[in-house]
């Protein structure tokens, strides 16, 4: 009886229940816990709780060596709770290139000769084919809210010390195109990558010491200078958690540095170093330099390549745990295409049913 009373006292306290639900490691487990009662469902599905305590989680990543025909899925965790999702993500077939990944969906080109949106975690859903945009595009992304918000494509031009971007937006079954006004830029640059839209902005990385910020609302460009210490284009961006802006992850030799981009009240851009520079042990042991290939959207994982060994490494930035993926030998590291696959967020909670969900 005393044990029952203690359990009721604990589980009847919303704050303590939140702490219990916080310790559930994966969204799949949280969805199962929500079936206990309406109260558990209410707390588990609260958007503020999810955003603060259960942000989007990485399921794994797709690796595509351009010498191979198809992408391969590599899970980050072997937890039994994720076995079903991993199996579905691994079952994607076909030869195509993944342009973007968001909320469990893939934006791809070359799928049966077309651009398309795939939903590997929900295989019964039909493939959504997209018409070819009128202009050749540098890259393409889902809009901020995933496939429901459409697709954005970019073509970047650098005419005579200036730059402009042709922006294509696919919504309601059709493409529309707009051109930004040209702005002055330092030097003649080339694009080395771009980050998917974050709060209505796309960040285009160049090899000339700056990032182009494209505002999708105003279709306008501005220049963000890189930190003075970043001398090469061996970096990637991550948007981080909880609307915390974006971060730059830099590789130099066998070392990793992380910088947070900040904007003052007067609109001034500056960078703050997040933590001490640290060493990638596998690269140090092999006496090789790391190439930054990709980063996830939580500032949790970064994916590295070693050019001489032709091996891939996933690095947990929080625990600094390294995993060498011996199942792959990359033919040419700089052309290895890695796209993280995040779990669907927010989790989809089933509606409460009278016959199998308790009131409390």
ZAMARGU-4260 file (C-alpha; in steps of 0.2 Angstrom, whole numbers, plus 5000, padded with zeros to 4 digits):
<rodrens>
0) 5000/5000/5000 | 5014/5012/5005 | 5023/5009/4988 | 5006/5012/4979 | 5004/5029/4988
5) 5022/5034/4984 | 5020/5030/4965 | 5003/5040/4965 | 5012/5054/4973 | 5026/5054/4961
10) 5016/5051/4945 | 5003/5064/4951 | 5015/5078/4951 | 5017/5086/4933 | 5034/5092/4936
15) 5041/5075/4942 | 5031/5067/4927 | 5040/5079/4915 | 5057/5074/4922 | 5052/5055/4920
20) 5047/5058/4902 | 5063/5069/4899 | 5073/5053/4902 | 5065/5043/4888 | 5079/5043/4875
25) 5069/5042/4859 | 5053/5050/4851 | 5046/5032/4848 | 5047/5028/4867 | 5039/5045/4871
30) 5024/5041/4859 | 5022/5024/4868 | 5022/5032/4885 | 5009/5045/4880 | 4997/5030/4878
35) 4996/5028/4897 | 4983/5041/4900 | 4976/5057/4894 | 4987/5067/4906 | 5003/5058/4900
40) 4997/5062/4882 | 4994/5080/4886 | 5012/5083/4894 | 5021/5072/4882 | 5013/5081/4867
45) 5015/5099/4873 | 5025/5108/4860 | 5035/5119/4873 | 5040/5102/4882 | 5045/5094/4866
50) 5055/5109/4860 | 5064/5112/4876 | 5066/5093/4882 | 5064/5082/4866 | 5072/5091/4851
55) 5073/5082/4834 | 5084/5067/4835 | 5096/5060/4823 | 5092/5043/4816 | 5107/5040/4805
60) 5114/5046/4789 | 5114/5042/4770 | 5131/5040/4762 | 5133/5042/4743 | 5149/5040/4735
65) 5147/5046/4717 | 5156/5030/4711 | 5142/5020/4718 | 5125/5018/4711 | 5114/5022/4727
70) 5114/5030/4744 | 5117/5018/4759 | 5109/5022/4776 | 5120/5020/4792 | 5111/5021/4809
75) 5119/5031/4823 | 5111/5020/4837 | 5108/5001/4838 | 5094/5004/4851 | 5080/4991/4849
80) 5067/5005/4850 | 5074/5011/4833 | 5075/4995/4824 | 5059/4997/4814 | 5064/5015/4809
85) 5081/5010/4804 | 5075/4995/4794 | 5063/5007/4784 | 5077/5020/4781 | 5088/5006/4775
90) 5075/5000/4762 | 5076/5014/4750 | 5080/5008/4733 | 5085/5017/4717 | 5100/5027/4710
95) 5098/5046/4715 | 5107/5060/4724 | 5100/5067/4740 | 5099/5086/4740 | 5091/5088/4757
100) 5083/5079/4772 | 5071/5086/4784 | 5058/5078/4796 | 5061/5060/4789 | 5059/5065/4771
105) 5071/5066/4757 | 5072/5078/4743 | 5081/5069/4728 | 5086/5071/4710 | 5088/5058/4697
110) 5075/5047/4705 | 5068/5038/4689 | 5075/5053/4680 | 5065/5066/4690 | 5066/5077/4706
115) 5056/5069/4719 | 5051/5069/4738 | 5053/5052/4746 | 5046/5047/4763 | 5056/5032/4768
120) 5049/5031/4786 | 5031/5030/4778 | 5033/5018/4763 | 5015/5018/4759 | 5014/5036/4755
125) 5016/5039/4737 | 5032/5047/4729 | 5029/5066/4726 | 5037/5070/4709 | 5043/5088/4706
130) 5044/5096/4688 | 5061/5101/4683 | 5064/5120/4687 | 5066/5131/4672 | 5084/5136/4677
135) 5098/5124/4682 | 5100/5125/4701 | 5115/5124/4712 | 5106/5115/4725 | 5089/5113/4732
140) 5081/5112/4750 | 5065/5109/4758 | 5057/5125/4765 | 5058/5129/4784 | 5044/5117/4788
145) 5049/5103/4778 | 5040/5096/4762 | 5023/5105/4767 | 5031/5122/4764 | 5037/5118/4747
150) 5055/5117/4740 | 5068/5131/4737 | 5081/5130/4723 | 5096/5141/4721 | 5108/5147/4707
155) 5122/5158/4712 | 5131/5170/4700 | 5148/5180/4703 | 5149/5193/4689 | 5164/5204/4690
160) 5166/5206/4709 | 5147/5205/4712 | 5135/5192/4716 | 5117/5188/4714 | 5106/5173/4716
165) 5091/5166/4706 | 5079/5159/4718 | 5066/5146/4713 | 5051/5142/4725 | 5040/5127/4721
170) 5023/5128/4729 | 5005/5123/4724 | 5012/5112/4709 | 5022/5126/4701 | 5039/5135/4701
175) 5041/5154/4703 | 5058/5162/4701 | 5065/5179/4707 | 5082/5186/4706 | 5091/5196/4720
180) 5099/5212/4717 | 5117/5211/4714 | 5129/5216/4728 | 5147/5219/4729 | 5158/5205/4736
185) 5177/5204/4740 | 5186/5194/4727 | 5180/5181/4714 | 5172/5167/4724 | 5165/5150/4721
190) 5151/5141/4731 | 5157/5127/4742 | 5140/5123/4750 | 5124/5130/4757 | 5114/5127/4773
195) 5095/5123/4772 | 5083/5137/4777 | 5084/5142/4795 | 5070/5155/4801 | 5068/5161/4783
200) 5086/5163/4778 | 5098/5152/4768 | 5117/5153/4771 | 5128/5150/4756 | 5146/5146/4760
205) 5160/5152/4748 | 5179/5149/4747 | 5184/5168/4749 | 5181/5170/4768 | 5163/5175/4769
210) 5145/5168/4769 | 5131/5175/4759 | 5115/5176/4769 | 5099/5175/4758 | 5083/5182/4765
215) 5069/5173/4757 | 5056/5185/4763 | 5064/5200/4755 | 5074/5190/4742 | 5090/5200/4747
220) 5108/5196/4750 | 5120/5201/4763 | 5138/5196/4767 | 5144/5188/4784 | 5163/5188/4786
225) 5170/5172/4793 | 5180/5172/4809 | 5197/5178/4807 | 5204/5162/4812 | 5195/5152/4798
230) 5207/5153/4784 | 5200/5139/4773 | 5183/5132/4766 | 5185/5116/4777 | 5169/5120/4787
235) 5151/5116/4788 | 5136/5125/4797 | 5123/5118/4809 | 5108/5128/4815 | 5109/5121/4833
240) 5094/5120/4845 | 5080/5131/4852 | 5082/5145/4839 | 5100/5148/4844 | 5106/5154/4828
245) 5119/5145/4818 | 5136/5137/4821 | 5151/5135/4811 | 5161/5119/4813 | 5179/5121/4806
250) 5192/5108/4803 | 5211/5112/4803 | 5223/5098/4803 | 5217/5085/4815 | 5208/5099/4826
255) 5190/5104/4827 | 5184/5122/4832 | 5166/5127/4834 | 5160/5145/4832 | 5143/5153/4836
260) 5136/5167/4824 | 5128/5181/4834 | 5120/5197/4829 | 5119/5213/4840 | 5104/5224/4842
265) 5111/5236/4829 | 5113/5222/4816 | 5132/5219/4818 | 5138/5202/4815 | 5151/5193/4825
270) 5157/5176/4830 | 5160/5168/4847 | 5170/5153/4850 | 5159/5139/4858 | 5172/5128/4867
275) 5191/5124/4866 | 5198/5117/4850 | 5199/5098/4852 | 5208/5084/4843 | 5200/5070/4832
280) 5210/5056/4840 | 5208/5044/4824 | 5215/5058/4813 | 5229/5061/4826 | 5233/5043/4827
285) 5234/5041/4808 | 5243/5058/4806 | 5230/5064/4794 | 5220/5080/4791 | 5201/5079/4793
290) 5188/5085/4780 | 5172/5092/4787 | 5159/5083/4776 | 5142/5087/4785 | 5134/5091/4801
295) 5117/5088/4808 | 5104/5101/4813 | 5107/5099/4832 | 5125/5103/4834 | 5126/5085/4840
300) 5135/5076/4826 | 5148/5080/4813 | 5154/5069/4799 | 5172/5068/4794 | 5183/5061/4781
305) 5201/5056/4780 | 5208/5058/4763 | 5223/5046/4764 | 5214/5032/4773 | 5198/5035/4763
310) 5188/5032/4779 | 5172/5040/4786 | 5170/5046/4805 | 5155/5051/4814 | 5159/5062/4829
315) 5147/5066/4843 | 5151/5084/4848 | 5144/5083/4865 | 5153/5067/4871 | 5167/5068/4858
320) 5164/5050/4854 | 5171/5044/4837 | 5165/5030/4826 | 5175/5024/4811 | 5163/5017/4798
325) 5174/5003/4792 | 5159/4997/4781 | 5164/5011/4768 | 5179/5015/4759 | 5176/5032/4751
330) 5184/5033/4733 | 5186/5052/4734 | 5182/5060/4751 | 5179/5078/4745 | 5165/5071/4733
335) 5157/5060/4747 | 5139/5065/4749 | 5132/5063/4767 | 5114/5068/4772 | 5109/5066/4790
340) 5091/5059/4793 | 5082/5067/4807 | 5067/5058/4815 | 5050/5066/4812 | 5047/5081/4823
345) 5036/5084/4832 | 5032/5066/4835 | 5015/5060/4829 | 5005/5055/4844 | 4989/5044/4842
350) 4972/5052/4847 | 4966/5046/4864 | 4953/5032/4863 | 4940/5029/4876 | 4942/5011/4878
355) 4961/5010/4880 | 4967/5027/4888 | 4965/5030/4906 | 4959/5047/4912 | 4973/5049/4923
</rodrens>
